[in-house]
Amino acid sequence: MEWVQDMNWPIANDIVGLLLTFPNEIVPLIKDVLAGNDDIWKYWCLKVLIKSLPFPQFQSELIRLAEEPTDGEKLEELDEIAIEILKVLR
């Protein structure tokens, strides 16, 4: 998961492809990132992982991001991305 902290790293896309082959196993790892304080890492999880895995397991985290984002999450536009993903889930 740490390779997804910055998608500018050359190996990041390959790692995403590998992670997506284990969708059920990465759900708790993504939830840990979303519960943390690294807003850039959250951004990449939303953009490259959760968008590819629109699992309902993320609904509560996405609702929180959409409705009660922190200042840092707003700065990274996580609220807007969460709203986009929630539209797909509904």
C-alpha positions as CSV (number, residue, x, y, z in Angstrom):
1,M,0.0,0.0,0.0
2,E,2.9,2.4,0.7
3,W,3.7,2.5,-3.0
4,V,0.3,4.1,-3.6
5,Q,1.2,7.1,-1.4
6,D,2.6,8.9,-4.5
7,M,1.4,7.7,-7.9
8,N,4.3,9.6,-9.5
9,W,6.7,6.9,-8.4
10,P,7.6,4.8,-11.4
11,I,6.4,1.5,-9.9
12,A,3.1,2.8,-8.5
13,N,0.9,1.9,-11.5
14,D,2.2,-1.7,-11.5
15,I,1.6,-2.0,-7.7
16,V,-2.0,-0.7,-8.2
17,G,-2.6,-3.4,-10.9
18,L,-1.3,-6.0,-8.4
19,L,-3.4,-4.7,-5.5
20,L,-6.5,-4.7,-7.6
21,T,-6.1,-8.5,-8.1
22,F,-6.8,-8.8,-4.4
23,P,-9.9,-6.6,-3.9
24,N,-11.2,-8.2,-0.7
25,E,-7.8,-8.3,1.0
26,I,-7.1,-4.6,0.3
27,V,-10.3,-3.3,1.8
28,P,-9.0,-3.1,5.4
29,L,-5.8,-1.6,4.2
30,I,-7.6,1.2,2.3
31,K,-9.8,1.8,5.3
32,D,-6.7,2.3,7.4
33,V,-5.4,4.9,5.0
34,L,-8.8,6.7,5.0
35,A,-8.8,6.8,8.8
36,G,-5.3,8.3,8.8
37,N,-3.9,11.8,8.3
38,D,-2.1,11.5,5.0
39,D,-4.6,13.4,2.7
40,I,-2.4,12.8,-0.5
41,W,-2.4,9.1,0.2
42,K,-6.2,9.2,0.7
43,Y,-6.5,11.1,-2.6
44,W,-4.6,8.3,-4.5
45,C,-6.6,5.6,-2.8
46,L,-9.8,7.2,-3.9
47,K,-8.6,7.9,-7.4
48,V,-6.9,4.7,-8.3
49,L,-8.2,2.0,-5.9
50,I,-11.7,2.8,-4.7
51,K,-12.9,4.1,-8.1
52,S,-11.9,0.8,-9.5
53,L,-13.5,-1.1,-6.6
54,P,-16.8,0.7,-5.9
55,F,-17.5,-1.6,-2.9
56,P,-20.2,-0.6,-0.5
57,Q,-17.8,-1.4,2.3
58,F,-16.4,2.1,1.8
59,Q,-19.8,3.9,2.0
60,S,-19.4,5.2,5.5
61,E,-15.9,6.6,4.9
62,L,-17.0,8.2,1.6
63,I,-20.1,9.8,3.3
64,R,-17.8,11.2,6.0
65,L,-15.4,12.6,3.4
66,A,-18.3,14.1,1.4
67,E,-20.2,15.6,4.3
68,E,-17.6,16.3,6.9
69,P,-14.2,16.7,5.3
70,T,-11.3,18.2,7.2
71,D,-9.6,21.3,5.9
72,G,-6.8,19.2,4.4
73,E,-9.3,16.9,2.8
74,K,-11.1,19.8,1.3
75,L,-7.8,21.2,0.0
76,E,-7.1,17.9,-1.8
77,E,-10.8,17.9,-3.1
78,L,-11.4,14.5,-1.4
79,D,-15.0,15.6,-0.7
80,E,-15.7,16.1,-4.4
81,I,-14.1,12.7,-5.3
82,A,-16.1,11.0,-2.6
83,I,-19.3,12.5,-4.0
84,E,-18.4,11.2,-7.4
85,I,-17.8,7.7,-6.1
86,L,-21.0,7.7,-4.0
87,K,-23.1,8.5,-7.1
88,V,-21.8,5.3,-8.7
89,L,-22.6,3.3,-5.5
90,R,-26.2,4.5,-5.4
